[in-house]
Amino acid sequence: MLLLPPGIAPSSVTRLALDVSDAPGVLLRVLGICQRRGAQVLAMTYAHPRLELAVSADERHLQLLRGRLENAIDVLTVDYAP
């Protein structure tokens, strides 16, 4: 379960649930993708192989993020919940 920081409206957050490989550095790679695609990571939980993120970004940046995560080698599946 993701706990958002105080003052963040849940309606402004997109939740991502990813299944990731056990490769070294996979967390850093996923977080780097989020940063480079203009998404602010508000919360994160990880229990291999499941990585859950709460991100905030405008629609254009969310589309870029979705496309990049779906094509990342270490990311096996991606589920979205607005």
PDB file of N, CA, C and O in Angstrom, chain B, residues numbered from 101:
ATOM      1  N   MET B 101       0.838  -1.177   0.000  1.00  0.00           N
ATOM      2  CA  MET B 101       0.000   0.000   0.000  1.00  0.00           C
ATOM      3  C   MET B 101       0.881   1.238   0.000  1.00  0.00           C
ATOM      4  O   MET B 101       1.820   1.346   0.789  1.00  0.00           O
ATOM      5  N   LEU B 102       0.571   2.165  -0.889  1.00  0.00           N
ATOM      6  CA  LEU B 102       1.346   3.391  -1.001  1.00  0.00           C
ATOM      7  C   LEU B 102       0.756   4.482  -0.119  1.00  0.00           C
ATOM      8  O   LEU B 102      -0.445   4.747  -0.169  1.00  0.00           O
ATOM      9  N   LEU B 103       1.588   5.104   0.677  1.00  0.00           N
ATOM     10  CA  LEU B 103       1.165   6.239   1.487  1.00  0.00           C
ATOM     11  C   LEU B 103       1.687   7.508   0.837  1.00  0.00           C
ATOM     12  O   LEU B 103       2.893   7.671   0.652  1.00  0.00           O
ATOM     13  N   LEU B 104       0.773   8.405   0.492  1.00  0.00           N
ATOM     14  CA  LEU B 104       1.162   9.653  -0.148  1.00  0.00           C
ATOM     15  C   LEU B 104       1.609  10.670   0.890  1.00  0.00           C
ATOM     16  O   LEU B 104       1.148  10.635   2.031  1.00  0.00           O
ATOM     17  N   PRO B 105       2.504  11.576   0.505  1.00  0.00           N
ATOM     18  CA  PRO B 105       2.909  12.641   1.420  1.00  0.00           C
ATOM     19  C   PRO B 105       1.717  13.528   1.772  1.00  0.00           C
ATOM     20  O   PRO B 105       0.777  13.632   0.984  1.00  0.00           O
ATOM     21  N   PRO B 106       1.740  14.169   2.944  1.00  0.00           N
ATOM     22  CA  PRO B 106       0.640  15.064   3.327  1.00  0.00           C
ATOM     23  C   PRO B 106       0.457  16.184   2.308  1.00  0.00           C
ATOM     24  O   PRO B 106       1.428  16.723   1.778  1.00  0.00           O
ATOM     25  N   GLY B 107      -0.788  16.522   2.047  1.00  0.00           N
ATOM     26  CA  GLY B 107      -1.097  17.615   1.132  1.00  0.00           C
ATOM     27  C   GLY B 107      -1.210  17.228  -0.329  1.00  0.00           C
ATOM     28  O   GLY B 107      -1.522  18.081  -1.159  1.00  0.00           O
ATOM     29  N   ILE B 108      -0.969  15.982  -0.670  1.00  0.00           N
ATOM     30  CA  ILE B 108      -1.072  15.524  -2.058  1.00  0.00           C
ATOM     31  C   ILE B 108      -2.466  14.953  -2.271  1.00  0.00           C
ATOM     32  O   ILE B 108      -2.884  14.026  -1.577  1.00  0.00           O
ATOM     33  N   ALA B 109      -3.181  15.521  -3.242  1.00  0.00           N
ATOM     34  CA  ALA B 109      -4.530  15.039  -3.551  1.00  0.00           C
ATOM     35  C   ALA B 109      -4.426  13.724  -4.329  1.00  0.00           C
ATOM     36  O   ALA B 109      -3.723  13.668  -5.338  1.00  0.00           O
ATOM     37  N   PRO B 110      -5.105  12.674  -3.883  1.00  0.00           N
ATOM     38  CA  PRO B 110      -5.047  11.390  -4.600  1.00  0.00           C
ATOM     39  C   PRO B 110      -5.483  11.495  -6.059  1.00  0.00           C
ATOM     40  O   PRO B 110      -5.038  10.706  -6.892  1.00  0.00           O
ATOM     41  N   SER B 111      -6.344  12.454  -6.376  1.00  0.00           N
ATOM     42  CA  SER B 111      -6.810  12.599  -7.758  1.00  0.00           C
ATOM     43  C   SER B 111      -5.706  13.096  -8.689  1.00  0.00           C
ATOM     44  O   SER B 111      -5.833  12.969  -9.907  1.00  0.00           O
ATOM     45  N   SER B 112      -4.629  13.656  -8.146  1.00  0.00           N
ATOM     46  CA  SER B 112      -3.540  14.165  -8.980  1.00  0.00           C
ATOM     47  C   SER B 112      -2.416  13.147  -9.146  1.00  0.00           C
ATOM     48  O   SER B 112      -1.355  13.468  -9.681  1.00  0.00           O
ATOM     49  N   VAL B 113      -2.651  11.925  -8.689  1.00  0.00           N
ATOM     50  CA  VAL B 113      -1.605  10.904  -8.670  1.00  0.00           C
ATOM     51  C   VAL B 113      -1.980   9.749  -9.588  1.00  0.00           C
ATOM     52  O   VAL B 113      -3.134   9.323  -9.626  1.00  0.00           O
ATOM     53  N   THR B 114      -0.997   9.246 -10.325  1.00  0.00           N
ATOM     54  CA  THR B 114      -1.162   8.031 -11.116  1.00  0.00           C
ATOM     55  C   THR B 114      -0.374   6.926 -10.431  1.00  0.00           C
ATOM     56  O   THR B 114       0.795   7.106 -10.092  1.00  0.00           O
ATOM     57  N   ARG B 115      -1.017   5.789 -10.231  1.00  0.00           N
ATOM     58  CA  ARG B 115      -0.355   4.652  -9.587  1.00  0.00           C
ATOM     59  C   ARG B 115       0.093   3.664 -10.662  1.00  0.00           C
ATOM     60  O   ARG B 115      -0.668   3.320 -11.566  1.00  0.00           O
ATOM     61  N   LEU B 116       1.323   3.224 -10.547  1.00  0.00           N
ATOM     62  CA  LEU B 116       1.901   2.255 -11.466  1.00  0.00           C
ATOM     63  C   LEU B 116       2.293   1.020 -10.672  1.00  0.00           C
ATOM     64  O   LEU B 116       2.894   1.134  -9.604  1.00  0.00           O
ATOM     65  N   ALA B 117       1.963  -0.141 -11.176  1.00  0.00           N
ATOM     66  CA  ALA B 117       2.385  -1.408 -10.579  1.00  0.00           C
ATOM     67  C   ALA B 117       3.189  -2.150 -11.637  1.00  0.00           C
ATOM     68  O   ALA B 117       2.667  -2.504 -12.694  1.00  0.00           O
ATOM     69  N   LEU B 118       4.454  -2.379 -11.345  1.00  0.00           N
ATOM     70  CA  LEU B 118       5.353  -3.007 -12.299  1.00  0.00           C
ATOM     71  C   LEU B 118       5.869  -4.326 -11.744  1.00  0.00           C
ATOM     72  O   LEU B 118       6.157  -4.440 -10.553  1.00  0.00           O
ATOM     73  N   ASP B 119       5.983  -5.310 -12.608  1.00  0.00           N
ATOM     74  CA  ASP B 119       6.724  -6.524 -12.291  1.00  0.00           C
ATOM     75  C   ASP B 119       8.081  -6.357 -12.959  1.00  0.00           C
ATOM     76  O   ASP B 119       8.162  -6.126 -14.166  1.00  0.00           O
ATOM     77  N   VAL B 120       9.145  -6.473 -12.170  1.00  0.00           N
ATOM     78  CA  VAL B 120      10.483  -6.217 -12.689  1.00  0.00           C
ATOM     79  C   VAL B 120      11.362  -7.446 -12.523  1.00  0.00           C
ATOM     80  O   VAL B 120      11.085  -8.322 -11.705  1.00  0.00           O
ATOM     81  N   SER B 121      12.421  -7.492 -13.312  1.00  0.00           N
ATOM     82  CA  SER B 121      13.375  -8.597 -13.219  1.00  0.00           C
ATOM     83  C   SER B 121      14.224  -8.430 -11.960  1.00  0.00           C
ATOM     84  O   SER B 121      14.135  -7.418 -11.265  1.00  0.00           O
ATOM     85  N   ASP B 122      15.030  -9.421 -11.685  1.00  0.00           N
ATOM     86  CA  ASP B 122      15.894  -9.403 -10.501  1.00  0.00           C
ATOM     87  C   ASP B 122      17.280  -8.861 -10.837  1.00  0.00           C
ATOM     88  O   ASP B 122      18.244  -9.162 -10.132  1.00  0.00           O
ATOM     89  N   ALA B 123      17.395  -8.078 -11.884  1.00  0.00           N
ATOM     90  CA  ALA B 123      18.684  -7.554 -12.325  1.00  0.00           C
ATOM     91  C   ALA B 123      19.212  -6.500 -11.352  1.00  0.00           C
ATOM     92  O   ALA B 123      18.431  -5.740 -10.781  1.00  0.00           O
ATOM     93  N   PRO B 124      20.523  -6.451 -11.161  1.00  0.00           N
ATOM     94  CA  PRO B 124      21.093  -5.413 -10.303  1.00  0.00           C
ATOM     95  C   PRO B 124      20.781  -4.021 -10.859  1.00  0.00           C
ATOM     96  O   PRO B 124      20.884  -3.798 -12.065  1.00  0.00           O
ATOM     97  N   GLY B 125      20.404  -3.099  -9.995  1.00  0.00           N
ATOM     98  CA  GLY B 125      20.156  -1.725 -10.409  1.00  0.00           C
ATOM     99  C   GLY B 125      18.804  -1.457 -11.027  1.00  0.00           C
ATOM    100  O   GLY B 125      18.580  -0.364 -11.548  1.00  0.00           O
ATOM    101  N   VAL B 126      17.892  -2.416 -10.989  1.00  0.00           N
ATOM    102  CA  VAL B 126      16.600  -2.226 -11.651  1.00  0.00           C
ATOM    103  C   VAL B 126      15.822  -1.067 -11.028  1.00  0.00           C
ATOM    104  O   VAL B 126      15.154  -0.323 -11.747  1.00  0.00           O
ATOM    105  N   LEU B 127      15.892  -0.899  -9.716  1.00  0.00           N
ATOM    106  CA  LEU B 127      15.174   0.207  -9.080  1.00  0.00           C
ATOM    107  C   LEU B 127      15.705   1.551  -9.559  1.00  0.00           C
ATOM    108  O   LEU B 127      14.929   2.455  -9.868  1.00  0.00           O
ATOM    109  N   LEU B 128      17.014   1.684  -9.621  1.00  0.00           N
ATOM    110  CA  LEU B 128      17.601   2.938 -10.089  1.00  0.00           C
ATOM    111  C   LEU B 128      17.242   3.215 -11.539  1.00  0.00           C
ATOM    112  O   LEU B 128      16.992   4.363 -11.908  1.00  0.00           O
ATOM    113  N   ARG B 129      17.215   2.180 -12.362  1.00  0.00           N
ATOM    114  CA  ARG B 129      16.854   2.382 -13.768  1.00  0.00           C
ATOM    115  C   ARG B 129      15.413   2.854 -13.903  1.00  0.00           C
ATOM    116  O   ARG B 129      15.138   3.776 -14.671  1.00  0.00           O
ATOM    117  N   VAL B 130      14.490   2.239 -13.169  1.00  0.00           N
ATOM    118  CA  VAL B 130      13.079   2.640 -13.249  1.00  0.00           C
ATOM    119  C   VAL B 130      12.899   4.066 -12.737  1.00  0.00           C
ATOM    120  O   VAL B 130      12.198   4.863 -13.361  1.00  0.00           O
ATOM    121  N   LEU B 131      13.523   4.393 -11.609  1.00  0.00           N
ATOM    122  CA  LEU B 131      13.410   5.753 -11.076  1.00  0.00           C
ATOM    123  C   LEU B 131      14.054   6.771 -12.013  1.00  0.00           C
ATOM    124  O   LEU B 131      13.564   7.893 -12.141  1.00  0.00           O
ATOM    125  N   GLY B 132      15.144   6.389 -12.665  1.00  0.00           N
ATOM    126  CA  GLY B 132      15.776   7.268 -13.648  1.00  0.00           C
ATOM    127  C   GLY B 132      14.871   7.524 -14.844  1.00  0.00           C
ATOM    128  O   GLY B 132      14.810   8.646 -15.348  1.00  0.00           O
ATOM    129  N   ILE B 133      14.169   6.494 -15.301  1.00  0.00           N
ATOM    130  CA  ILE B 133      13.211   6.661 -16.398  1.00  0.00           C
ATOM    131  C   ILE B 133      12.131   7.651 -15.983  1.00  0.00           C
ATOM    132  O   ILE B 133      11.762   8.530 -16.763  1.00  0.00           O
ATOM    133  N   CYS B 134      11.627   7.517 -14.769  1.00  0.00           N
ATOM    134  CA  CYS B 134      10.591   8.440 -14.281  1.00  0.00           C
ATOM    135  C   CYS B 134      11.107   9.872 -14.278  1.00  0.00           C
ATOM    136  O   CYS B 134      10.417  10.785 -14.733  1.00  0.00           O
ATOM    137  N   GLN B 135      12.304  10.069 -13.773  1.00  0.00           N
ATOM    138  CA  GLN B 135      12.869  11.411 -13.706  1.00  0.00           C
ATOM    139  C   GLN B 135      13.080  11.996 -15.102  1.00  0.00           C
ATOM    140  O   GLN B 135      12.719  13.147 -15.352  1.00  0.00           O
ATOM    141  N   ARG B 136      13.658  11.217 -16.006  1.00  0.00           N
ATOM    142  CA  ARG B 136      13.929  11.725 -17.351  1.00  0.00           C
ATOM    143  C   ARG B 136      12.657  12.010 -18.140  1.00  0.00           C
ATOM    144  O   ARG B 136      12.674  12.829 -19.059  1.00  0.00           O
ATOM    145  N   ARG B 137      11.557  11.350 -17.797  1.00  0.00           N
ATOM    146  CA  ARG B 137      10.291  11.577 -18.494  1.00  0.00           C
ATOM    147  C   ARG B 137       9.431  12.621 -17.794  1.00  0.00           C
ATOM    148  O   ARG B 137       8.265  12.792 -18.151  1.00  0.00           O
ATOM    149  N   GLY B 138       9.978  13.320 -16.810  1.00  0.00           N
ATOM    150  CA  GLY B 138       9.284  14.437 -16.179  1.00  0.00           C
ATOM    151  C   GLY B 138       8.240  14.056 -15.157  1.00  0.00           C
ATOM    152  O   GLY B 138       7.341  14.849 -14.876  1.00  0.00           O
ATOM    153  N   ALA B 139       8.332  12.863 -14.591  1.00  0.00           N
ATOM    154  CA  ALA B 139       7.365  12.418 -13.581  1.00  0.00           C
ATOM    155  C   ALA B 139       8.003  12.514 -12.200  1.00  0.00           C
ATOM    156  O   ALA B 139       9.138  12.081 -11.998  1.00  0.00           O
ATOM    157  N   GLN B 140       7.275  13.076 -11.268  1.00  0.00           N
ATOM    158  CA  GLN B 140       7.745  13.166  -9.892  1.00  0.00           C
ATOM    159  C   GLN B 140       7.256  11.940  -9.132  1.00  0.00           C
ATOM    160  O   GLN B 140       6.052  11.695  -9.059  1.00  0.00           O
ATOM    161  N   VAL B 141       8.174  11.174  -8.569  1.00  0.00           N
ATOM    162  CA  VAL B 141       7.813   9.994  -7.782  1.00  0.00           C
ATOM    163  C   VAL B 141       7.459  10.456  -6.372  1.00  0.00           C
ATOM    164  O   VAL B 141       8.298  11.010  -5.661  1.00  0.00           O
ATOM    165  N   LEU B 142       6.206  10.221  -5.975  1.00  0.00           N
ATOM    166  CA  LEU B 142       5.716  10.655  -4.670  1.00  0.00           C
ATOM    167  C   LEU B 142       5.815   9.561  -3.619  1.00  0.00           C
ATOM    168  O   LEU B 142       6.000   9.849  -2.437  1.00  0.00           O
ATOM    169  N   ALA B 143       5.692   8.311  -4.040  1.00  0.00           N
ATOM    170  CA  ALA B 143       5.763   7.180  -3.113  1.00  0.00           C
ATOM    171  C   ALA B 143       6.195   5.941  -3.884  1.00  0.00           C
ATOM    172  O   ALA B 143       5.984   5.837  -5.092  1.00  0.00           O
ATOM    173  N   MET B 144       6.809   4.993  -3.156  1.00  0.00           N
ATOM    174  CA  MET B 144       7.293   3.775  -3.788  1.00  0.00           C
ATOM    175  C   MET B 144       7.291   2.646  -2.764  1.00  0.00           C
ATOM    176  O   MET B 144       7.648   2.849  -1.603  1.00  0.00           O
ATOM    177  N   THR B 145       6.886   1.457  -3.201  1.00  0.00           N
ATOM    178  CA  THR B 145       7.063   0.240  -2.407  1.00  0.00           C
ATOM    179  C   THR B 145       7.651  -0.826  -3.326  1.00  0.00           C
ATOM    180  O   THR B 145       7.367  -0.859  -4.523  1.00  0.00           O
ATOM    181  N   TYR B 146       8.474  -1.692  -2.745  1.00  0.00           N
ATOM    182  CA  TYR B 146       9.119  -2.728  -3.543  1.00  0.00           C
ATOM    183  C   TYR B 146       9.193  -4.015  -2.741  1.00  0.00           C
ATOM    184  O   TYR B 146       9.708  -4.033  -1.623  1.00  0.00           O
ATOM    185  N   ALA B 147       8.686  -5.070  -3.308  1.00  0.00           N
ATOM    186  CA  ALA B 147       8.822  -6.428  -2.789  1.00  0.00           C
ATOM    187  C   ALA B 147       8.943  -7.314  -4.020  1.00  0.00           C
ATOM    188  O   ALA B 147       7.951  -7.617  -4.683  1.00  0.00           O
ATOM    189  N   HIS B 148      10.171  -7.725  -4.317  1.00  0.00           N
ATOM    190  CA  HIS B 148      10.443  -8.429  -5.573  1.00  0.00           C
ATOM    191  C   HIS B 148       9.401  -9.502  -5.847  1.00  0.00           C
ATOM    192  O   HIS B 148       9.098 -10.303  -4.963  1.00  0.00           O
ATOM    193  N   PRO B 149       8.853  -9.533  -7.043  1.00  0.00           N
ATOM    194  CA  PRO B 149       9.182  -8.769  -8.234  1.00  0.00           C
ATOM    195  C   PRO B 149       8.302  -7.534  -8.439  1.00  0.00           C
ATOM    196  O   PRO B 149       8.342  -6.929  -9.510  1.00  0.00           O
ATOM    197  N   ARG B 150       7.516  -7.150  -7.447  1.00  0.00           N
ATOM    198  CA  ARG B 150       6.527  -6.077  -7.609  1.00  0.00           C
ATOM    199  C   ARG B 150       7.082  -4.739  -7.139  1.00  0.00           C
ATOM    200  O   ARG B 150       7.576  -4.617  -6.018  1.00  0.00           O
ATOM    201  N   LEU B 151       6.996  -3.741  -8.009  1.00  0.00           N
ATOM    202  CA  LEU B 151       7.375  -2.369  -7.693  1.00  0.00           C
ATOM    203  C   LEU B 151       6.148  -1.502  -7.908  1.00  0.00           C
ATOM    204  O   LEU B 151       5.588  -1.482  -9.004  1.00  0.00           O
ATOM    205  N   GLU B 152       5.725  -0.788  -6.879  1.00  0.00           N
ATOM    206  CA  GLU B 152       4.568   0.097  -6.983  1.00  0.00           C
ATOM    207  C   GLU B 152       5.034   1.529  -6.814  1.00  0.00           C
ATOM    208  O   GLU B 152       5.789   1.850  -5.897  1.00  0.00           O
ATOM    209  N   LEU B 153       4.567   2.392  -7.722  1.00  0.00           N
ATOM    210  CA  LEU B 153       4.939   3.799  -7.706  1.00  0.00           C
ATOM    211  C   LEU B 153       3.696   4.668  -7.729  1.00  0.00           C
ATOM    212  O   LEU B 153       2.692   4.319  -8.350  1.00  0.00           O
ATOM    213  N   ALA B 154       3.769   5.796  -7.052  1.00  0.00           N
ATOM    214  CA  ALA B 154       2.768   6.852  -7.178  1.00  0.00           C
ATOM    215  C   ALA B 154       3.506   8.027  -7.796  1.00  0.00           C
ATOM    216  O   ALA B 154       4.456   8.544  -7.209  1.00  0.00           O
ATOM    217  N   VAL B 155       3.072   8.455  -8.987  1.00  0.00           N
ATOM    218  CA  VAL B 155       3.767   9.528  -9.692  1.00  0.00           C
ATOM    219  C   VAL B 155       2.809  10.665 -10.014  1.00  0.00           C
ATOM    220  O   VAL B 155       1.596  10.483 -10.123  1.00  0.00           O
ATOM    221  N   SER B 156       3.399  11.838 -10.160  1.00  0.00           N
ATOM    222  CA  SER B 156       2.646  13.018 -10.555  1.00  0.00           C
ATOM    223  C   SER B 156       3.305  13.597 -11.800  1.00  0.00           C
ATOM    224  O   SER B 156       4.504  13.876 -11.806  1.00  0.00           O
ATOM    225  N   ALA B 157       2.516  13.774 -12.852  1.00  0.00           N
ATOM    226  CA  ALA B 157       3.024  14.337 -14.105  1.00  0.00           C
ATOM    227  C   ALA B 157       1.832  14.747 -14.955  1.00  0.00           C
ATOM    228  O   ALA B 157       0.718  14.259 -14.766  1.00  0.00           O
ATOM    229  N   ASP B 158       2.086  15.656 -15.897  1.00  0.00           N
ATOM    230  CA  ASP B 158       1.000  16.013 -16.809  1.00  0.00           C
ATOM    231  C   ASP B 158       0.794  14.877 -17.812  1.00  0.00           C
ATOM    232  O   ASP B 158       1.603  13.952 -17.894  1.00  0.00           O
ATOM    233  N   GLU B 159      -0.281  14.960 -18.558  1.00  0.00           N
ATOM    234  CA  GLU B 159      -0.680  13.851 -19.440  1.00  0.00           C
ATOM    235  C   GLU B 159       0.387  13.517 -20.483  1.00  0.00           C
ATOM    236  O   GLU B 159       0.628  12.345 -20.768  1.00  0.00           O
ATOM    237  N   ARG B 160       1.022  14.536 -21.050  1.00  0.00           N
ATOM    238  CA  ARG B 160       2.056  14.297 -22.063  1.00  0.00           C
ATOM    239  C   ARG B 160       3.227  13.513 -21.462  1.00  0.00           C
ATOM    240  O   ARG B 160       3.715  12.560 -22.069  1.00  0.00           O
ATOM    241  N   HIS B 161       3.673  13.911 -20.282  1.00  0.00           N
ATOM    242  CA  HIS B 161       4.784  13.211 -19.644  1.00  0.00           C
ATOM    243  C   HIS B 161       4.385  11.804 -19.194  1.00  0.00           C
ATOM    244  O   HIS B 161       5.211  10.892 -19.214  1.00  0.00           O
ATOM    245  N   LEU B 162       3.131  11.623 -18.790  1.00  0.00           N
ATOM    246  CA  LEU B 162       2.668  10.276 -18.432  1.00  0.00           C
ATOM    247  C   LEU B 162       2.698   9.348 -19.639  1.00  0.00           C
ATOM    248  O   LEU B 162       3.071   8.181 -19.516  1.00  0.00           O
ATOM    249  N   GLN B 163       2.309   9.856 -20.801  1.00  0.00           N
ATOM    250  CA  GLN B 163       2.354   9.040 -22.018  1.00  0.00           C
ATOM    251  C   GLN B 163       3.789   8.639 -22.344  1.00  0.00           C
ATOM    252  O   GLN B 163       4.049   7.490 -22.700  1.00  0.00           O
ATOM    253  N   LEU B 164       4.720   9.587 -22.221  1.00  0.00           N
ATOM    254  CA  LEU B 164       6.134   9.273 -22.458  1.00  0.00           C
ATOM    255  C   LEU B 164       6.636   8.227 -21.462  1.00  0.00           C
ATOM    256  O   LEU B 164       7.358   7.301 -21.832  1.00  0.00           O
ATOM    257  N   LEU B 165       6.250   8.384 -20.211  1.00  0.00           N
ATOM    258  CA  LEU B 165       6.668   7.448 -19.171  1.00  0.00           C
ATOM    259  C   LEU B 165       6.106   6.054 -19.433  1.00  0.00           C
ATOM    260  O   LEU B 165       6.829   5.063 -19.334  1.00  0.00           O
ATOM    261  N   ARG B 166       4.846   5.977 -19.760  1.00  0.00           N
ATOM    262  CA  ARG B 166       4.222   4.673 -20.037  1.00  0.00           C
ATOM    263  C   ARG B 166       4.927   3.955 -21.173  1.00  0.00           C
ATOM    264  O   ARG B 166       5.245   2.770 -21.069  1.00  0.00           O
ATOM    265  N   GLY B 167       5.170   4.676 -22.256  1.00  0.00           N
ATOM    266  CA  GLY B 167       5.834   4.066 -23.401  1.00  0.00           C
ATOM    267  C   GLY B 167       7.220   3.553 -23.069  1.00  0.00           C
ATOM    268  O   GLY B 167       7.601   2.460 -23.487  1.00  0.00           O
ATOM    269  N   ARG B 168       7.974   4.340 -22.318  1.00  0.00           N
ATOM    270  CA  ARG B 168       9.340   3.940 -21.984  1.00  0.00           C
ATOM    271  C   ARG B 168       9.369   2.764 -21.004  1.00  0.00           C
ATOM    272  O   ARG B 168      10.186   1.855 -21.152  1.00  0.00           O
ATOM    273  N   LEU B 169       8.484   2.777 -20.008  1.00  0.00           N
ATOM    274  CA  LEU B 169       8.452   1.673 -19.050  1.00  0.00           C
ATOM    275  C   LEU B 169       8.029   0.370 -19.714  1.00  0.00           C
ATOM    276  O   LEU B 169       8.573  -0.690 -19.406  1.00  0.00           O
ATOM    277  N   GLU B 170       7.061   0.444 -20.623  1.00  0.00           N
ATOM    278  CA  GLU B 170       6.601  -0.769 -21.309  1.00  0.00           C
ATOM    279  C   GLU B 170       7.689  -1.377 -22.181  1.00  0.00           C
ATOM    280  O   GLU B 170       7.660  -2.577 -22.456  1.00  0.00           O
ATOM    281  N   ASN B 171       8.654  -0.564 -22.623  1.00  0.00           N
ATOM    282  CA  ASN B 171       9.726  -1.055 -23.480  1.00  0.00           C
ATOM    283  C   ASN B 171      11.033  -1.313 -22.737  1.00  0.00           C
ATOM    284  O   ASN B 171      12.004  -1.764 -23.344  1.00  0.00           O
ATOM    285  N   ALA B 172      11.074  -1.041 -21.454  1.00  0.00           N
ATOM    286  CA  ALA B 172      12.296  -1.267 -20.681  1.00  0.00           C
ATOM    287  C   ALA B 172      12.543  -2.769 -20.524  1.00  0.00           C
ATOM    288  O   ALA B 172      11.618  -3.531 -20.247  1.00  0.00           O
ATOM    289  N   ILE B 173      13.767  -3.175 -20.700  1.00  0.00           N
ATOM    290  CA  ILE B 173      14.118  -4.595 -20.664  1.00  0.00           C
ATOM    291  C   ILE B 173      13.840  -5.213 -19.300  1.00  0.00           C
ATOM    292  O   ILE B 173      13.365  -6.346 -19.221  1.00  0.00           O
ATOM    293  N   ASP B 174      14.130  -4.485 -18.226  1.00  0.00           N
ATOM    294  CA  ASP B 174      13.972  -5.036 -16.878  1.00  0.00           C
ATOM    295  C   ASP B 174      12.542  -4.993 -16.365  1.00  0.00           C
ATOM    296  O   ASP B 174      12.251  -5.556 -15.309  1.00  0.00           O
ATOM    297  N   VAL B 175      11.645  -4.338 -17.091  1.00  0.00           N
ATOM    298  CA  VAL B 175      10.241  -4.249 -16.679  1.00  0.00           C
ATOM    299  C   VAL B 175       9.457  -5.309 -17.443  1.00  0.00           C
ATOM    300  O   VAL B 175       9.396  -5.279 -18.672  1.00  0.00           O
ATOM    301  N   LEU B 176       8.862  -6.240 -16.715  1.00  0.00           N
ATOM    302  CA  LEU B 176       8.153  -7.353 -17.346  1.00  0.00           C
ATOM    303  C   LEU B 176       6.707  -7.006 -17.657  1.00  0.00           C
ATOM    304  O   LEU B 176       6.218  -7.331 -18.739  1.00  0.00           O
ATOM    305  N   THR B 177       6.006  -6.347 -16.725  1.00  0.00           N
ATOM    306  CA  THR B 177       4.625  -5.908 -16.947  1.00  0.00           C
ATOM    307  C   THR B 177       4.418  -4.559 -16.272  1.00  0.00           C
ATOM    308  O   THR B 177       5.109  -4.210 -15.316  1.00  0.00           O
ATOM    309  N   VAL B 178       3.442  -3.803 -16.797  1.00  0.00           N
ATOM    310  CA  VAL B 178       3.089  -2.499 -16.229  1.00  0.00           C
ATOM    311  C   VAL B 178       1.569  -2.409 -16.161  1.00  0.00           C
ATOM    312  O   VAL B 178       0.886  -2.627 -17.161  1.00  0.00           O
ATOM    313  N   ASP B 179       1.040  -2.086 -14.978  1.00  0.00           N
ATOM    314  CA  ASP B 179      -0.390  -1.840 -14.786  1.00  0.00           C
ATOM    315  C   ASP B 179      -0.552  -0.407 -14.305  1.00  0.00           C
ATOM    316  O   ASP B 179       0.243   0.081 -13.500  1.00  0.00           O
ATOM    317  N   TYR B 180      -1.600   0.274 -14.808  1.00  0.00           N
ATOM    318  CA  TYR B 180      -1.837   1.679 -14.470  1.00  0.00           C
ATOM    319  C   TYR B 180      -3.159   1.828 -13.749  1.00  0.00           C
ATOM    320  O   TYR B 180      -4.126   1.129 -14.050  1.00  0.00           O
ATOM    321  N   ALA B 181      -3.193   2.746 -12.793  1.00  0.00           N
ATOM    322  CA  ALA B 181      -4.436   3.116 -12.112  1.00  0.00           C
ATOM    323  C   ALA B 181      -4.401   4.624 -11.898  1.00  0.00           C
ATOM    324  O   ALA B 181      -3.598   5.118 -11.106  1.00  0.00           O
ATOM    325  N   PRO B 182      -5.263   5.360 -12.595  1.00  0.00           N
ATOM    326  CA  PRO B 182      -5.248   6.830 -12.441  1.00  0.00           C
ATOM    327  C   PRO B 182      -5.640   7.260 -11.043  1.00  0.00           C
ATOM    328  O   PRO B 182      -5.676   8.456 -10.753  1.00  0.00           O
TER     329      PRO B 182
END
